Amino acid sequence: MLFLLCYALIQIEDTFNKVVENKYQHLHNKINNLSNEIQVTHKQTKQSSYHMNTQPRIINLTHKKLTKEQMNVLNLGPQYTMELKPNRHIKEIIIETENAIRQIEPKWQNTYRFLAAKRIKQIKENNK
């Protein structure tokens, strides 16, 4: 009887471990996809900055003269504005947090993932 109980517990533990492993693999795939999206975005901004030197991007429709420094900043494009979309920052925070958590001992990683997820939700709610 005890043998059957131990065998059942081992079966349950194996099943549980497989389910958890699948969940974490899915989360790791999501993080990798997000990091690839950010890398592609950075490559696109670098490519667009090359073309901005060949064509003027700013047309001054006011009567005010812009200084050379102001024109240089405006020519850098919209990615250099003061405010960016919060989702872009959140994605970068998630990726950096996950990379940091991967450096911690495996037995503590889930605890820190939970705390980080809770804090990121707070940031999302406060930055609308």
BELKAUR-V187484 format. One record per backbone hydrogen bond with DSSP energy under -1.0 kcal/mol. CO is the residue of the C=O (numbers start at 1). NH is the residue of the N-H. If there is no record, write none. Layout:
BEGIN
co->(CO/CO)
nh->(NH/NH)
END
This chain:
BEGIN
co->(1/2/3/4/5/6/7/8/9/10/11/12/13/14/15/16/17/18/19/20/21/22/23/24/25/26/27/28/29/30/31/32/33/34/35/36/37/38/39/40/41/42/43/44/45/47/48/51/51/67/68/69/70/71/77/78/85/86/87/88/89/90/91/92/93/94/95/96/97/98/100/101/105/108/109/110/111/112/113/114/115/116/117/118/119/120/121/122/123)
nh->(5/6/7/8/9/10/11/12/13/14/15/16/17/18/19/20/21/22/23/24/25/26/27/28/29/30/31/32/33/34/35/36/37/38/39/40/41/42/43/44/45/46/47/48/49/51/52/54/55/71/72/73/74/75/80/81/89/90/91/92/93/94/95/96/97/98/99/100/101/102/103/104/108/112/113/114/115/116/117/118/119/120/121/122/123/124/125/126/127)
END
